[in-house]
């Protein structure tokens, strides 16, 4: 019917016709639950290339009264019992805010252009309505609703681009939020408002101009968690269809986890890997590493130390409550790390209130972002040395392993180094190169206890030896080897095709020296 009013099914059908299409239509059932209620204002934020626009197109088609029913034929929502209260009975307004931003000189121009263009579509579609003010968007939509009793579904994609493009223009940001509030809040004509972006709704002090919205973000996606990215079952089916190794896919792209969905994969990366038949960096290639470097270089309140700890496989406690939902207002390292959660550069464990680097693809982005600058030289040197350290393990060169761990300790000496837990972070960091071939598990349940560090070769690298590292603080490496044997840690690694190595590493706090012992495990009767 129009460019912005009831835009039709073209974009949705193009997505359905793609070589890979993952059915996310049950998202619509969640929206049906809030349609026409006080909870009808929904803001869904997630990182770039996580399917925000595809979801917005799907929502538009679902509620667009001009679209025929067969567009959802064969999809999950079409097999759902019951008839939606809002489906295909609405006028849909589809707004991509980035489009208007790119054509405007300032916020006043953006808002003026948006209103004039939307009004043109409305006035063309409803010529017989008795309008009070044909130049006032809110008044015209009220008049149309009064005449038709047909609610509007308003879909705003890239709603937060203003905060990303004008990060320091607080006056423009306030004008934009005031416009959205005036257009949407307490308006009877709104059957559903669905906004997508990267950031949650901007806060000013203790108040928000858009406090009627329920937010579903990377921090807490709630019941929308299965629609953030691809789920474990969805990716497993794709790997089977394209004959790709599922374990390798997990190592590369899994890691985002929520209470309602424990495994969430980066969708852009999974699709590209399946189509190209190769695991590589795909999501991160859509934006240069400088986007990450800008934030981790701030070093707010020890941020750099937290980043190094997470690059070594650790987790960091975080308070997300002070984050102001913009890209400039940082009062602590926690604020920066909360932003990185929303940008997809960190995963977030809501129950434990901890952040972590989710997968190998994102870890490689951190490595790229830390290659330059004197403050990150410890990372560059450790990465360069990690190949030699891994080779030393393969060759059972205990002296070389001890020297490599010694260097890693010196490089990461700013991390508190006073127990076996800290020593394990140093080892994880020192063995960065191993992540290309191994899943590295801390505290692996094995035998009669928990192995400190287990290196499990992924199926594509089955020729590599599995190995277990036991760490000892102020005790000998021989003691560590003895514990591996007595507790039967190596037995849990016996199913791997290659040999199994036992590695004991110790640190003597008096001499400040490391020691290593390496043995090849022999099963009983071997």
C-alpha positions as CSV (number, residue, x, y, z in Angstrom):
1,X,0.0,0.0,0.0
2,X,2.9,2.3,0.7
3,X,6.6,2.6,1.2
4,X,6.3,2.7,5.0
5,X,2.7,1.9,5.5
6,X,1.9,-1.8,5.0
7,X,5.1,-2.4,2.9
8,X,4.2,-6.0,1.9
9,X,6.1,-9.3,2.1
10,X,8.9,-8.8,-0.3
11,X,11.8,-8.7,2.1
12,X,10.5,-11.6,4.2
13,X,10.0,-13.7,1.1
14,X,13.5,-13.0,0.0
15,X,14.8,-14.3,3.4
16,X,12.6,-17.4,3.1
17,X,14.1,-18.0,-0.4
18,X,17.7,-17.9,0.9
19,X,19.8,-21.0,0.8
20,X,19.7,-21.1,4.6
21,X,16.6,-20.0,6.4
22,X,16.1,-20.7,10.1
23,X,12.5,-20.6,11.2
24,X,12.1,-18.0,14.0
25,X,8.4,-17.4,13.5
26,X,7.5,-18.5,17.1
27,X,8.8,-15.1,18.1
28,X,5.5,-13.9,16.7
29,X,3.6,-16.0,19.3
30,X,5.4,-14.1,22.1
31,X,4.3,-10.8,20.5
32,X,0.7,-12.0,20.2
33,X,0.7,-12.5,23.9
34,X,1.3,-8.8,24.5
35,X,-0.6,-7.4,21.5
36,X,-3.1,-4.8,22.6
37,X,-2.1,-5.0,26.3
38,X,-0.1,-2.6,28.6
39,X,3.0,-4.7,27.7
40,X,2.6,-4.0,23.9
41,X,5.8,-1.9,23.9
42,X,8.7,-4.2,23.1
43,X,12.4,-3.2,22.7
44,X,14.7,-6.0,21.5
45,X,18.4,-5.2,21.5
46,X,21.2,-7.5,20.3
47,X,24.5,-7.1,18.5
48,X,25.0,-6.3,14.8
49,X,24.5,-9.2,12.4
50,X,22.3,-11.1,14.8
51,X,19.1,-11.0,12.7
52,X,17.4,-7.8,14.0
53,X,16.3,-6.6,10.6
54,X,15.1,-10.1,9.5
55,X,13.0,-10.3,12.7
56,X,11.6,-6.8,12.1
57,X,10.6,-7.7,8.5
58,X,8.9,-10.9,9.8
59,X,6.9,-8.9,12.4
60,X,5.7,-6.5,9.7
61,X,4.5,-9.2,7.4
62,X,2.7,-11.0,10.2
63,X,0.5,-8.1,11.1
64,X,0.2,-6.4,7.7
65,X,-3.5,-6.7,6.7
66,X,-2.6,-6.5,3.0
67,X,-0.4,-9.7,3.0
68,X,-2.0,-13.0,2.2
69,X,-1.9,-15.9,4.7
70,X,0.2,-18.3,2.5
71,X,3.5,-16.4,3.2
72,X,3.8,-18.4,6.5
73,X,2.8,-21.7,4.9
74,X,5.0,-24.5,6.3
75,X,6.5,-22.4,9.1
76,X,6.1,-23.1,12.8
77,X,3.7,-20.2,13.5
78,X,1.3,-21.6,10.8
79,X,1.1,-24.9,12.7
80,X,0.2,-23.3,15.9
81,X,-3.3,-23.7,17.1
82,X,-5.5,-20.7,17.7
83,X,-6.0,-17.5,15.8
84,X,-3.9,-14.4,16.7
85,X,-5.8,-11.4,18.1
86,X,-3.8,-9.1,15.8
87,X,-2.6,-11.1,12.9
88,X,-3.2,-9.4,9.5
89,X,-5.8,-7.0,10.9
90,X,-3.5,-4.1,11.4
91,X,-1.9,-1.2,9.5
92,X,1.9,-1.6,9.8
93,X,4.3,1.3,9.8
94,X,7.9,0.0,9.1
95,X,10.6,2.6,9.9
96,X,14.4,2.0,9.5
97,X,15.8,4.9,11.5
98,X,19.3,4.5,10.0
99,X,17.8,5.4,6.6
100,X,16.4,8.7,7.9
101,X,19.5,9.5,9.9
102,X,21.7,9.1,6.7
103,X,19.5,11.6,4.8
104,X,19.4,14.3,7.5
105,X,21.7,17.1,8.5
106,X,20.6,17.2,12.1
107,X,17.9,15.9,14.5
108,X,15.4,18.5,13.5
109,X,15.7,17.6,9.9
110,X,15.5,13.8,10.6
111,X,12.3,14.1,12.6
112,X,10.7,16.5,10.1
113,X,11.5,14.2,7.2
114,X,10.2,11.1,9.0
115,X,6.9,12.7,9.9
116,X,6.3,14.1,6.4
117,X,7.1,10.8,4.7
118,X,4.9,8.8,7.0
119,X,2.1,11.3,6.7
120,X,2.2,11.1,2.9
121,X,1.6,7.3,3.0
122,X,-1.2,7.7,5.5
123,X,-3.0,10.5,3.7
124,X,-2.8,8.7,0.4
125,X,-4.2,5.5,1.9
126,X,-7.0,7.2,3.9
127,X,-8.3,10.0,1.7
128,X,-11.8,10.2,3.2
129,X,-10.9,10.7,6.9
130,X,-11.9,14.0,8.5
131,X,-8.4,15.1,9.7
132,X,-8.0,17.7,12.4
133,X,-4.5,18.6,11.4
134,X,-3.1,17.1,8.2
135,X,0.5,18.1,9.2
136,X,0.4,16.5,12.7
137,X,1.4,12.8,12.6
138,X,-0.1,11.9,16.0
139,X,-3.4,13.7,15.3
140,X,-3.7,12.0,11.9
141,X,-3.1,8.6,13.3
142,X,-5.7,9.3,16.0
143,X,-8.2,10.3,13.4
144,X,-7.5,7.2,11.2
145,X,-7.9,4.9,14.2
146,X,-11.1,6.6,15.3
147,X,-12.5,6.0,11.8
148,X,-11.3,2.4,11.3
149,X,-10.9,1.1,14.8
150,X,-7.9,-0.7,13.3
151,X,-4.7,-0.6,15.5
152,X,-1.3,0.3,14.2
153,X,1.8,-2.0,14.5
154,X,4.8,0.3,14.6
155,X,8.1,-1.4,13.8
156,X,11.3,0.7,14.3
157,X,14.5,-0.9,13.2
158,X,17.9,0.5,14.3
159,X,16.0,2.7,16.8
160,X,19.3,3.5,18.7
161,X,21.4,4.6,15.7
162,X,21.1,8.2,16.9
163,X,23.1,7.3,20.1
164,X,25.7,5.6,18.0
165,X,26.1,8.3,15.4
166,X,25.6,11.3,17.7
167,X,27.2,9.9,20.9
168,X,27.9,13.3,22.5
169,X,24.9,15.3,21.3
170,X,22.7,15.0,24.3
171,X,20.3,17.7,23.1
172,X,19.6,15.7,19.8
173,X,19.2,12.5,21.8
174,X,16.6,14.1,24.1
175,X,14.7,15.6,21.2
176,X,14.6,12.1,19.6
177,X,13.4,10.4,22.7
178,X,10.8,13.1,23.3
179,X,9.4,12.5,19.8
180,X,9.2,8.7,20.3
181,X,7.4,9.2,23.6
182,X,4.9,11.7,22.2
183,X,4.3,9.4,19.2
184,X,3.8,6.2,21.1
185,X,3.2,6.5,24.8
186,X,-0.4,6.2,26.0
187,X,-1.7,6.2,22.4
188,X,-4.8,4.0,21.8
189,X,-3.9,3.6,18.2
190,X,-0.8,1.5,19.1
191,X,-1.6,-2.2,19.0
192,X,2.1,-3.1,19.2
193,X,5.3,-1.1,19.1
194,X,8.4,-3.3,18.3
195,X,11.8,-1.6,18.3
196,X,15.2,-3.2,17.5
197,X,18.7,-2.0,18.1
198,X,22.0,-2.7,19.8
199,X,21.5,-0.6,23.0
200,X,18.7,-0.8,25.5
201,X,16.6,2.4,26.1
202,X,18.7,5.4,27.0
203,X,18.5,6.6,30.6
204,X,18.8,10.1,31.9
205,X,19.5,10.0,35.6
206,X,16.9,7.8,37.2
207,X,14.3,8.3,34.4
208,X,13.7,7.2,30.9
209,X,11.6,9.0,28.3
210,X,10.5,5.5,27.0
211,X,9.7,3.8,30.3
212,X,6.7,2.1,28.8
213,X,8.9,-0.3,26.8
214,X,9.9,-3.7,28.2
215,X,13.5,-4.4,27.2
216,X,14.9,-7.7,26.1
217,X,18.7,-7.4,25.7
218,X,21.9,-9.4,25.7
219,X,21.9,-8.8,29.5
220,X,18.5,-10.3,29.9
221,X,16.5,-11.4,26.8
222,X,13.9,-13.3,28.9
223,X,11.6,-15.4,26.8
224,X,13.1,-14.0,23.6
225,X,16.4,-15.8,24.3
226,X,15.8,-18.5,21.6
227,X,15.4,-15.8,19.0
228,X,18.6,-13.9,19.9
229,X,20.7,-16.1,17.6
230,X,20.7,-19.8,16.5
231,X,20.0,-22.4,19.1
232,X,22.0,-25.6,19.6
233,X,19.4,-27.8,17.9
234,X,19.2,-25.4,14.9
235,X,23.0,-25.4,14.5
236,X,23.2,-29.1,14.9
237,X,20.7,-29.6,12.0
238,X,22.6,-27.2,9.8
239,X,25.9,-29.0,10.5
240,X,24.3,-32.3,9.6
241,X,22.8,-30.8,6.4
242,X,26.1,-29.3,5.3
243,X,28.4,-32.1,6.6
244,X,30.2,-29.7,9.0
245,X,31.7,-30.7,12.3
246,X,29.3,-29.6,15.1
247,X,32.0,-29.6,17.8
248,X,34.2,-27.3,15.8
249,X,31.2,-25.0,15.2
250,X,30.6,-24.8,18.9
251,X,34.2,-23.8,19.6
252,X,34.0,-21.0,17.0
253,X,30.5,-19.5,17.4
254,X,28.8,-20.8,20.6
255,X,29.1,-19.2,24.0
256,X,26.2,-16.8,24.5
257,X,24.1,-18.3,27.2
258,X,20.8,-17.2,28.9
259,X,18.6,-18.8,31.6
260,X,16.0,-19.7,28.9
261,X,18.5,-20.9,26.3
262,X,21.9,-22.2,27.4
263,X,23.6,-22.3,24.0
264,X,23.2,-19.4,21.5
265,X,25.4,-19.1,18.3
266,X,26.3,-16.1,16.2
267,X,23.9,-16.5,13.3
268,X,25.8,-14.6,10.7
269,X,28.9,-16.6,11.3
270,X,27.1,-20.0,11.3
271,X,25.4,-19.2,8.0
272,X,28.7,-18.1,6.3
273,X,30.6,-21.1,7.7
274,X,28.0,-23.5,6.3
275,X,27.8,-21.9,2.9
276,X,31.6,-21.6,2.5
277,X,32.3,-25.0,4.1
278,X,34.9,-23.4,6.3
279,X,35.2,-22.2,9.9
280,X,36.6,-18.7,10.0
281,X,36.0,-15.2,11.3
282,X,32.8,-13.9,9.7
283,X,30.9,-11.9,12.3
284,X,33.9,-9.9,13.2
285,X,34.8,-9.2,9.6
286,X,31.7,-7.0,9.3
287,X,33.5,-4.4,11.4
288,X,37.1,-3.6,12.0
289,X,38.8,-4.6,15.3
290,X,39.2,-0.8,16.1
291,X,35.6,-0.8,17.2
292,X,36.6,-3.1,20.1
293,X,40.0,-1.5,20.6
294,X,38.4,1.9,21.4
295,X,36.7,0.6,24.4
296,X,39.3,-1.8,25.9
297,X,42.0,0.9,25.6
298,X,40.0,3.1,28.0
299,X,41.3,1.0,30.9
300,X,38.6,2.3,33.3
301,X,39.4,1.1,36.8
302,X,41.5,-1.9,35.8
303,X,39.6,-2.9,32.7
304,X,42.8,-4.0,31.0
305,X,43.6,-6.5,33.8
306,X,40.0,-7.9,33.5
307,X,40.4,-8.3,29.7
308,X,43.6,-10.2,30.1
309,X,42.1,-12.4,32.7
310,X,39.1,-13.2,30.3
311,X,41.5,-13.8,27.4
312,X,43.1,-16.4,29.6
313,X,39.7,-18.2,29.9
314,X,38.6,-16.5,33.2
315,X,35.4,-14.8,34.2
316,X,35.0,-11.3,35.7
317,X,32.3,-10.2,38.2
318,X,30.4,-7.2,36.9
319,X,27.7,-4.7,38.1
320,X,25.6,-3.8,35.1
321,X,23.2,-1.5,37.0
322,X,25.2,1.8,36.5
323,X,25.4,1.5,32.7
324,X,23.6,4.5,31.1
325,X,22.8,2.7,27.9
326,X,25.0,4.8,25.7
327,X,28.5,4.6,24.2
328,X,30.2,7.5,26.0
329,X,29.1,7.6,29.7
330,X,31.5,5.4,31.5
331,X,32.1,5.7,35.3
332,X,33.8,2.3,35.8
333,X,35.2,-0.7,34.1
334,X,31.8,-2.4,34.7
335,X,30.1,0.2,32.4
336,X,32.6,-0.5,29.6
337,X,32.2,-4.3,30.0
338,X,28.4,-3.9,30.0
339,X,28.6,-2.1,26.7
340,X,30.7,-4.9,25.3
341,X,28.0,-7.4,26.4
342,X,25.5,-5.5,24.3
343,X,27.9,-5.2,21.4
344,X,28.4,-9.0,21.5
345,X,32.1,-8.9,22.5
346,X,31.4,-10.4,25.9
347,X,29.0,-13.1,27.1
348,X,27.0,-12.5,30.3
349,X,26.1,-15.0,33.0
350,X,23.1,-13.4,34.7
351,X,22.9,-15.8,37.6
352,X,26.5,-15.4,38.6
353,X,26.8,-11.7,37.3
354,X,30.0,-12.6,35.4
355,X,31.2,-11.7,31.9
356,X,33.5,-13.8,29.7
357,X,34.7,-14.1,26.1
358,X,32.2,-16.4,24.5
359,X,34.1,-18.2,21.8
360,X,37.2,-18.5,19.6
361,X,35.9,-16.1,17.0
362,X,35.5,-13.3,19.5
363,X,38.8,-14.2,21.2
364,X,40.6,-13.7,17.9
365,X,39.1,-10.2,17.7
366,X,40.6,-9.4,21.1
367,X,44.0,-10.7,19.9
368,X,43.7,-8.5,16.8
369,X,42.7,-5.5,19.0
370,X,45.7,-5.9,21.3
371,X,48.4,-6.3,18.8
372,X,49.2,-2.6,18.9
373,X,50.2,-0.3,21.7
374,X,52.8,-0.8,24.4
375,X,50.1,-1.5,27.1
376,X,49.1,-4.6,25.2
377,X,52.6,-6.0,24.5
378,X,52.2,-8.7,27.1
379,X,49.4,-10.1,25.0
380,X,51.4,-10.0,21.8
381,X,54.4,-11.6,23.3
382,X,52.4,-14.3,25.0
383,X,50.6,-15.2,21.7
384,X,53.9,-15.4,19.8
385,X,55.4,-17.6,22.5
386,X,52.4,-19.9,22.7
387,X,53.2,-21.9,19.6
388,X,56.6,-22.8,21.0
389,X,55.1,-23.8,24.3
390,X,52.5,-26.1,22.7
391,X,55.2,-27.7,20.6
392,X,57.3,-28.2,23.8
393,X,54.4,-30.2,25.3
394,X,54.1,-32.3,22.2
395,X,57.9,-33.0,22.3
396,X,57.7,-33.7,26.1
397,X,60.4,-31.1,26.6
398,X,59.7,-30.4,30.3
399,X,62.5,-27.8,30.6
400,X,61.1,-25.8,27.7
401,X,57.6,-26.0,29.2
402,X,58.9,-24.7,32.5
403,X,60.7,-21.8,30.8
404,X,57.6,-21.0,28.8
405,X,55.4,-20.9,31.9
406,X,58.0,-18.8,33.6
407,X,57.9,-16.2,30.8
408,X,54.1,-16.2,30.9
409,X,54.2,-15.6,34.7
410,X,56.4,-12.6,34.2
411,X,54.2,-11.2,31.5
412,X,51.1,-11.6,33.6
413,X,52.6,-10.7,36.9
414,X,50.0,-7.9,37.4
415,X,47.4,-10.6,37.9
416,X,47.5,-11.7,41.5
417,X,49.6,-14.8,41.5
418,X,49.3,-16.4,44.8
419,X,47.4,-19.7,44.4
420,X,46.7,-22.5,41.9
421,X,43.7,-20.7,40.5
422,X,45.8,-17.7,39.4
423,X,48.4,-20.1,38.0
424,X,45.7,-21.8,35.9
425,X,44.9,-18.4,34.3
426,X,48.5,-17.9,33.5
427,X,48.6,-21.4,31.9
428,X,45.4,-20.8,29.9
429,X,46.8,-17.5,28.6
430,X,50.2,-19.1,27.7
431,X,48.5,-21.8,25.8
432,X,46.5,-19.5,23.6
433,X,47.6,-21.3,20.4
434,X,46.1,-24.5,21.7
435,X,42.6,-23.1,21.2
436,X,43.0,-23.7,17.4
437,X,42.9,-27.4,18.1
438,X,41.6,-28.0,21.6
439,X,38.7,-27.4,23.8
440,X,40.3,-26.2,27.1
441,X,38.4,-27.2,30.2
442,X,39.2,-26.0,33.6
443,X,38.2,-28.2,36.5
444,X,37.2,-31.1,34.3
445,X,35.4,-33.9,36.3
446,X,37.7,-36.9,35.8
447,X,38.4,-40.0,37.8
448,X,38.1,-39.3,41.5
449,X,38.3,-35.5,41.3
450,X,38.7,-32.6,39.0
451,X,41.6,-32.1,36.6
452,X,43.0,-28.5,36.7
453,X,43.3,-28.1,33.0
454,X,42.3,-30.6,30.3
455,X,43.1,-30.1,26.6
456,X,40.6,-32.1,24.5
457,X,41.4,-32.2,20.8
458,X,38.3,-31.4,18.7
459,X,37.3,-34.1,16.1
460,X,38.9,-32.2,13.2
461,X,42.2,-32.4,15.1
462,X,42.0,-35.9,16.4
463,X,45.7,-36.5,15.5
464,X,46.7,-34.2,18.3
465,X,47.5,-35.7,21.7
466,X,45.0,-35.1,24.5
467,X,46.8,-33.8,27.7
468,X,45.9,-32.9,31.2
469,X,47.8,-30.4,33.3
470,X,47.8,-30.5,37.1
471,X,49.1,-27.4,38.9
472,X,50.8,-27.3,42.2
473,X,51.6,-24.2,44.3
474,X,54.6,-24.7,46.6
475,X,54.8,-28.4,45.9
476,X,56.7,-30.3,43.2
477,X,55.7,-31.2,39.7
478,X,56.3,-34.8,40.5
479,X,53.5,-34.4,43.1
480,X,51.2,-33.1,40.4
481,X,52.0,-36.1,38.1
482,X,51.4,-38.5,41.0
483,X,48.0,-36.9,41.7
484,X,47.0,-37.3,38.0
485,X,47.7,-41.0,38.2
486,X,46.2,-41.6,41.7
487,X,43.0,-39.8,40.9
488,X,42.7,-41.4,37.5
489,X,42.4,-38.1,35.6
490,X,43.9,-39.5,32.4
491,X,41.3,-42.3,32.1
492,X,38.6,-39.8,31.1
493,X,40.8,-38.8,28.1
494,X,41.4,-42.4,27.0
495,X,38.6,-42.2,24.3
496,X,40.6,-39.8,22.2
497,X,42.3,-41.2,19.2
498,X,45.8,-39.9,19.8
499,X,48.1,-40.4,22.8
500,X,47.5,-38.8,26.2
501,X,50.1,-36.7,27.9
502,X,50.3,-36.0,31.6
503,X,51.8,-32.6,32.5
504,X,52.7,-31.5,36.0
505,X,53.5,-27.8,36.6
506,X,54.6,-26.3,39.9
507,X,55.6,-23.0,41.3
508,X,58.0,-22.4,44.3
509,X,57.1,-19.1,45.8
510,X,60.5,-18.9,47.6
511,X,62.7,-19.5,44.6
512,X,60.0,-18.0,42.2
513,X,60.8,-20.9,39.8
514,X,58.6,-23.1,37.8
515,X,59.1,-26.8,37.3
516,X,57.5,-29.2,34.8
517,X,57.3,-32.9,34.3
518,X,55.8,-34.6,31.3
519,X,54.9,-38.2,30.8
520,X,53.0,-40.2,28.3
521,X,50.1,-42.1,29.9
522,X,49.9,-45.8,29.6
523,X,46.6,-47.5,30.3
524,X,46.6,-50.7,32.2
525,X,47.6,-53.6,30.1
526,X,49.0,-51.4,27.4
